[in-house]
Amino acid sequence: MSERLRDGLISAATFAITAILVGYFLFGEIRWQNVIGLSIGGFISWYFIVPRIHKRREEKNRN
């Protein structure tokens, strides 16, 4: 398993757990739309966006 995929899955799980807890404690119910949306967003951000940001920072630091 690649590091990017592992990071994406971990962040998706973390975002899902956070959404479940926040929904339960603030609203008294779990809003599954939020859980699914945050999980997808967490995976996409850590699989696609964050590695690109790290790559650009490394390139700037080399110059």
Residue pairs with C-beta under 8 A, 6 or more apart in sequence:
4 46
4 47
4 51
5 47
7 46
7 47
7 50
8 42
8 43
8 44
8 46
8 47
9 43
10 46
11 42
11 43
11 45
11 46
12 39
12 40
12 42
12 43
12 46
13 39
14 42
15 38
15 39
15 41
15 42
16 35
16 38
16 39
16 42
18 38
19 31
19 34
19 35
19 38
19 39
20 30
20 35
23 29
23 30
23 31
23 34
23 35
24 30
